[in-house]
Structure formats: structure tokens, C-alpha cells
């Protein structure tokens, strides 16, 4: 499907239909979500999760230049005014977001955002920030990439044997799915079990620290006009934990960010962000915790008027194909569900 979508996107761009359609899309909001930016080095290899890497630096620059020219780029501060007051931008509105607080957001993305004067919203999981630990998905990838072929047994509550063979991507995908869908899972214990079963140590604190932005870097970003949101405290899948734990994840992360950064935090992005990763209770708890906006991540676009402020859809522009981004901005109803 993705390959066909790229072919159609190329056709639309070549015929000029994209430019015509963008002229009448002022009622839509498209939220683009990134995690990591890939260095412009062909030999680049990461010790951690490959799936969170998005466009290269060069392609990210091309994307921002395109958006600056063809979209109405807004900040989180603009969102309510546009939605409630009925403002009608002349071009489709686009909001840029990043999840997880990776170092390359600061070293690679920020200079380009600054160059084009584009605001962005960065969602930070506060446990990772304070304890200098990467996410569980990165630790799983780190271990599986190094493990020898064999079988690892995972105890309660999974009770599964996982076969590590040549296709490490398949193994990681299987483990990620289990992590995302198993309620009340103790992630630290499971990763310890994997480390013991494979004989591979968890990544060192030095290795983990190098992957993450610091508080000082976040403060610098704020001075440059960037906004900070919460990505919960521990990056637990909110729908998988009880109500009290959900509220703690939501409120504690907000409290930490506001105290450490000296700014208000109005937005939360739900970890993973799929339909089954949060629920109506989560949305209500987010409002009770003081958030004005909640962001999901199951693709799709938003209508500015009548917007659900606690389920703002986002889509990944992680492709390096600029024509696909052009088609996404021009025909969000079609292309936002294909990537």
C-alpha cells in the first residue's frame, strides 16, 4: 500500500493537483509527528530502535522548507484560537510535534526549525529525562541486536517463549506488540529477564544518557520559541493501567516539567497513541490533570472546527519522499491513513 501511495503522490505532484487542492484546505489541521532525525551518513547505525528514526537531516530540511512555503504552520498556542474563534487560514494548518526527547531533536532538528522560524512541540517522558534512561523499546532493541540465536523464556504475565533467529526485526516486532498490549506489565522486570536470558547487559547509563536531551537543552529550545509537552512519566500504555496510575502518570510528568522548566505545560501525547492505547477515561483524566490538549497517533487528520481537544490525531511524515508529504498536505483524507 505504501509503495502505491508514493506512486500516486508523485502523479499528483507532477500534474499540479496538489497545489490546487491546498488552496481550499483551510478548514483542516494536519499534525506531523517525528521521533528521531537520521544523520546524513550512509554508514550510520544505531545501537537502539531503528523504527523511531525518521527522515535524514537533508530530507527534514526539505520538508520544513516545503511546509514553510505551502502550509500555515501553527504553534500549540494558536490552536484554540483557530479552532474556537473560527479563523480561516488561507492554507492548510500544520503543527509539528516530536515524541520521546531524543538528543537529535536538539542537535539535528532544532537548527533547521530555527533557520525556517518554525515552532514545534516536543513531548517529553519525564522519567527518561530525569533518570537519563532510554525507553523500553530502545532497551529491547539493544538486547535483541546483540543476542545470540536461541530461545528466551518470558515468565508472568506473558508466559511466552521467543525464538531469536536471523530475522531480528520480526523478534523485536513480536516483543513490542506484547509490551503494548499486555495490561499491568512490569517493564523493568521483563527487560531484566531478557538481559539475563540472553546474557546481554542492559545499556550503560553513559550510552543511554547520550541519546537524550537534557533539561538545559530543553530550556534553550524554549528560549527559541519551542514548546514542551508531556509524554507521561514512565511511558506506560495508559489504557493498560488502572485509573489512579493513569492520573499519576499524567499529573506527575506535568508537575516535573513545569517545575524544572518554569513554563506551563498544556499538552499531553498518549504513549503509542493507538486507538487501544488510551480511552475516554484517559481523556477525562488528562483534563482533570490540567491539560488542554491530548494527542493520539493512529493516523488521520483533524477538522479545525469541532476539534476533539483530547484526541488530536497525528500522522508520521517519516518518509524521505517529499512528494508524499505534498500529497499528505493536499489530500489528508486519503494519505494520512496510508503511512
C-alpha positions as CSV (number, residue, x, y, z in Angstrom):
1,X,0.0,0.0,0.0
2,X,2.8,2.4,0.9
3,X,4.5,1.9,-2.4
4,X,1.3,2.6,-4.3
5,X,0.7,5.6,-2.2
6,X,4.1,7.0,-3.2
7,X,3.4,6.4,-6.9
8,X,0.0,8.2,-6.6
9,X,1.7,11.1,-4.7
10,X,4.2,11.5,-7.5
11,X,1.5,11.6,-10.1
12,X,-0.5,14.3,-8.1
13,X,2.6,16.5,-7.7
14,X,3.5,16.2,-11.4
15,X,0.0,17.2,-12.6
16,X,-0.2,20.2,-10.2
17,X,-3.3,18.9,-8.5
18,X,-1.6,19.1,-5.1
19,X,-1.2,22.9,-5.4
20,X,-4.8,23.4,-6.5
21,X,-6.2,21.3,-3.6
22,X,-4.1,23.1,-0.9
23,X,-5.8,26.3,-1.8
24,X,-9.2,25.1,-0.4
25,X,-8.0,23.1,2.7
26,X,-8.1,26.0,5.2
27,X,-10.5,24.0,7.5
28,X,-8.1,21.2,8.2
29,X,-5.4,20.7,10.7
30,X,-2.6,18.2,10.0
31,X,-0.3,17.3,12.9
32,X,3.0,15.8,11.8
33,X,4.8,13.7,14.4
34,X,8.5,12.8,14.4
35,X,10.6,10.9,16.9
36,X,14.2,11.0,15.6
37,X,16.1,12.6,12.7
38,X,18.6,10.4,10.9
39,X,22.2,11.7,10.4
40,X,23.3,12.3,6.8
41,X,25.8,9.5,7.0
42,X,25.2,6.4,4.8
43,X,27.1,4.2,7.3
44,X,25.0,5.4,10.3
45,X,23.9,2.5,12.5
46,X,22.1,2.9,15.8
47,X,22.5,0.6,18.9
48,X,18.9,1.3,19.7
49,X,15.5,1.1,18.0
50,X,15.7,1.7,14.2
51,X,11.9,2.1,13.9
52,X,11.9,5.5,15.6
53,X,14.3,7.1,13.1
54,X,12.6,9.4,10.6
55,X,13.9,11.4,7.7
56,X,17.6,12.3,7.2
57,X,18.8,15.8,8.1
58,X,18.7,16.8,4.4
59,X,15.2,15.5,3.9
60,X,13.9,17.0,7.1
61,X,15.3,20.4,5.8
62,X,13.5,19.8,2.5
63,X,10.3,19.0,4.4
64,X,10.4,22.2,6.5
65,X,11.2,24.3,3.5
66,X,8.2,22.9,1.7
67,X,5.9,23.4,4.7
68,X,7.0,26.9,5.2
69,X,6.1,27.7,1.6
70,X,2.9,25.7,1.3
71,X,1.2,25.4,4.7
72,X,0.1,27.6,7.6
73,X,2.4,26.4,10.3
74,X,1.0,27.0,13.8
75,X,2.1,26.5,17.4
76,X,0.1,24.9,20.2
77,X,-0.7,28.4,21.4
78,X,-2.5,29.2,18.1
79,X,-4.6,26.0,18.1
80,X,-7.5,27.1,20.3
81,X,-7.9,30.5,18.8
82,X,-8.1,29.0,15.3
83,X,-10.5,26.2,16.3
84,X,-12.8,28.1,18.6
85,X,-12.8,31.6,17.1
86,X,-13.4,30.3,13.5
87,X,-10.3,31.8,12.0
88,X,-9.8,30.6,8.4
89,X,-6.2,30.4,7.3
90,X,-5.6,30.6,3.6
91,X,-3.6,27.4,3.6
92,X,-3.9,24.1,5.4
93,X,-2.8,24.4,9.1
94,X,0.1,22.2,10.2
95,X,1.5,21.6,13.6
96,X,4.9,19.9,14.1
97,X,5.5,17.6,17.0
98,X,8.3,15.3,18.3
99,X,8.0,12.4,20.8
100,X,10.4,11.0,23.4
101,X,13.0,13.7,23.9
102,X,15.9,12.3,21.8
103,X,19.2,14.2,21.6
104,X,19.0,14.6,17.8
105,X,15.8,16.7,18.3
106,X,18.2,19.3,19.7
107,X,21.3,18.7,17.6
108,X,19.8,18.0,14.2
109,X,16.2,19.2,14.1
110,X,16.4,22.4,16.2
111,X,18.9,24.2,13.9
112,X,16.6,23.7,10.9
113,X,13.5,24.7,12.8
114,X,15.3,27.8,13.9
115,X,16.5,28.6,10.4
116,X,13.0,28.5,9.0
117,X,11.4,30.0,12.1
118,X,9.1,27.1,12.6
119,X,7.7,26.4,16.0
120,X,7.4,22.8,17.2
121,X,6.1,20.9,20.2
122,X,8.3,18.4,22.0
123,X,6.7,15.7,24.1
124,X,9.0,14.5,26.9
125,X,8.6,11.4,29.1
126,X,9.9,12.7,32.4
127,X,11.3,9.5,33.9
128,X,13.6,9.2,30.9
129,X,14.6,12.9,31.3
130,X,15.3,12.8,35.0
131,X,16.8,9.3,35.3
132,X,18.7,9.6,31.9
133,X,17.2,6.3,30.7
134,X,16.1,5.5,27.2
135,X,12.6,4.0,26.6
136,X,11.8,0.3,27.0
137,X,11.6,-0.1,23.2
138,X,15.2,1.0,22.9
139,X,16.4,-1.3,25.6
140,X,14.6,-4.3,23.9
141,X,16.2,-3.4,20.6
142,X,19.7,-3.0,22.2
143,X,19.5,-6.5,23.7
144,X,17.9,-8.3,20.7
145,X,20.5,-6.8,18.3
146,X,23.3,-8.3,20.4
147,X,21.8,-11.6,21.5
148,X,22.9,-14.9,20.1
149,X,20.3,-17.1,18.3
150,X,18.3,-19.2,20.7
151,X,15.1,-19.2,22.8
152,X,14.3,-16.9,25.7
153,X,11.5,-17.7,28.1
154,X,9.4,-14.9,29.4
155,X,7.6,-15.5,32.7
156,X,4.4,-14.0,34.1
157,X,2.3,-12.4,32.8
158,X,3.4,-13.2,29.3
159,X,4.3,-16.9,29.6
160,X,5.9,-17.0,26.2
161,X,9.0,-18.4,24.6
162,X,10.6,-16.1,22.0
163,X,12.8,-17.5,19.3
164,X,15.7,-15.3,18.3
165,X,16.8,-16.2,14.8
166,X,18.2,-14.3,11.9
167,X,15.2,-12.0,11.5
168,X,15.8,-9.7,14.5
169,X,13.2,-7.2,13.2
170,X,10.5,-9.9,13.5
171,X,11.5,-10.7,17.0
172,X,11.5,-7.0,18.1
173,X,8.1,-6.5,16.5
174,X,6.7,-9.5,18.4
175,X,8.1,-8.2,21.7
176,X,6.9,-4.7,21.1
177,X,3.4,-5.9,20.4
178,X,3.4,-7.9,23.6
179,X,4.7,-4.9,25.5
180,X,2.0,-2.6,24.1
181,X,-1.0,-4.9,24.6
182,X,-0.3,-6.7,27.9
183,X,-2.0,-4.9,30.9
184,X,-0.2,-4.2,34.2
185,X,3.2,-5.3,32.8
186,X,6.3,-4.6,34.8
187,X,8.5,-3.4,32.0
188,X,11.7,-3.2,34.1
189,X,11.3,-6.8,35.3
190,X,10.7,-8.0,31.8
191,X,13.8,-6.3,30.4
192,X,15.9,-7.7,33.3
193,X,14.5,-11.2,32.4
194,X,15.5,-10.7,28.7
195,X,19.0,-9.5,29.7
196,X,19.5,-12.5,32.0
197,X,18.2,-15.0,29.4
198,X,20.4,-13.6,26.6
199,X,23.5,-12.8,28.7
200,X,23.4,-9.2,27.3
201,X,23.7,-6.4,29.8
202,X,21.3,-3.6,29.6
203,X,22.8,-0.4,28.0
204,X,25.1,1.5,30.3
205,X,24.0,4.8,31.8
206,X,26.6,6.5,29.6
207,X,25.1,5.0,26.5
208,X,21.6,5.9,27.5
209,X,22.4,9.5,28.6
210,X,24.0,10.2,25.2
211,X,20.7,9.5,23.4
212,X,18.5,12.0,25.4
213,X,18.1,15.8,25.6
214,X,19.0,17.5,28.9
215,X,17.0,20.0,30.9
216,X,19.4,22.7,29.9
217,X,18.8,21.9,26.2
218,X,15.1,22.0,26.7
219,X,15.4,25.4,28.3
220,X,17.4,26.6,25.3
221,X,14.7,25.3,23.0
222,X,12.0,27.2,24.9
223,X,14.0,30.4,24.6
224,X,14.0,29.8,20.8
225,X,10.2,29.6,20.7
226,X,9.7,25.8,21.0
227,X,7.0,24.4,23.2
228,X,7.3,21.4,25.7
229,X,4.5,18.9,26.3
230,X,4.3,15.8,28.4
231,X,4.6,12.2,27.2
232,X,3.7,10.9,30.7
233,X,6.2,10.0,33.3
234,X,7.1,6.3,32.6
235,X,5.7,5.9,29.0
236,X,3.3,3.3,30.2
237,X,0.4,2.4,27.8
238,X,-2.3,4.3,29.7
239,X,-5.1,2.0,28.7
240,X,-3.2,-0.9,30.3
241,X,-3.0,0.6,33.8
242,X,-5.7,1.5,36.4
243,X,-7.3,4.9,36.9
244,X,-5.1,6.0,39.8
245,X,-1.9,5.0,37.9
246,X,-3.0,6.8,34.8
247,X,-3.7,10.0,36.8
248,X,-0.3,9.7,38.4
249,X,1.5,9.3,35.1
250,X,-0.3,12.3,33.7
251,X,-0.1,14.7,36.6
252,X,3.4,13.9,37.9
253,X,5.0,14.4,34.5
254,X,3.3,17.8,34.1
255,X,4.4,18.8,37.6
256,X,8.0,17.9,36.9
257,X,8.2,19.7,33.6
258,X,6.6,22.9,34.9
259,X,8.8,22.9,38.0
260,X,12.1,22.2,36.1
261,X,11.4,24.4,33.0
262,X,9.4,27.2,34.5
263,X,6.7,27.1,31.9
264,X,3.1,25.9,31.7
265,X,2.5,22.5,30.1
266,X,-0.8,22.4,28.3
267,X,-0.5,19.3,26.1
268,X,0.0,15.6,26.5
269,X,0.7,13.0,23.9
270,X,-0.5,9.5,24.8
271,X,2.3,6.9,24.6
272,X,2.0,4.8,21.4
273,X,-1.3,6.7,20.8
274,X,-3.2,4.0,19.0
275,X,-7.0,3.5,19.5
276,X,-6.4,0.9,22.1
277,X,-3.6,2.8,23.9
278,X,-5.9,5.3,25.6
279,X,-9.6,5.6,26.2
280,X,-12.3,8.0,27.3
281,X,-11.2,7.7,30.9
282,X,-7.7,8.7,29.9
283,X,-9.1,11.8,28.1
284,X,-11.1,12.8,31.2
285,X,-8.1,12.3,33.5
286,X,-5.9,14.4,31.2
287,X,-8.4,17.2,31.6
288,X,-8.5,16.8,35.3
289,X,-4.7,16.9,35.5
290,X,-4.8,20.3,33.8
291,X,-4.1,19.6,30.2
292,X,-5.9,21.5,27.5
293,X,-4.9,19.2,24.6
294,X,-4.3,15.4,24.2
295,X,-2.6,14.0,21.1
296,X,-3.1,10.5,19.7
297,X,-1.0,8.8,17.0
298,X,-3.2,6.5,14.9
299,X,-3.0,8.5,11.7
300,X,-5.7,10.7,10.2
301,X,-6.3,14.4,10.1
302,X,-8.4,16.9,12.0
303,X,-11.2,19.3,11.2
304,X,-10.3,22.6,12.9
305,X,-13.9,23.4,13.9
306,X,-15.4,20.9,16.2
307,X,-12.0,19.5,17.1
308,X,-11.7,17.0,19.9
309,X,-9.1,18.7,22.0
310,X,-8.3,15.4,23.8
311,X,-7.9,13.2,20.7
312,X,-5.9,15.3,18.2
313,X,-4.8,13.0,15.5
314,X,-1.2,12.9,14.3
315,X,0.5,11.2,11.3
316,X,4.1,10.3,10.7
317,X,5.9,12.0,7.8
318,X,8.9,9.8,8.4
319,X,9.3,9.0,4.7
320,X,12.1,10.7,2.8
321,X,9.7,11.2,-0.2
322,X,8.8,14.9,-0.4
323,X,6.1,14.2,-2.9
324,X,4.3,12.0,-0.4
325,X,4.4,14.9,2.1
326,X,3.0,17.2,-0.5
327,X,0.2,14.7,-1.2
328,X,-0.4,14.3,2.6
329,X,-0.9,18.1,3.0
330,X,-3.1,18.3,-0.1
331,X,-5.2,15.2,0.3
332,X,-5.1,14.4,4.0
333,X,-8.3,12.3,3.9
334,X,-6.5,9.8,1.6
335,X,-2.8,9.9,2.5
336,X,-3.0,10.4,6.3
337,X,-4.3,6.9,6.6
338,X,-1.7,5.2,4.3
339,X,1.5,5.8,6.2
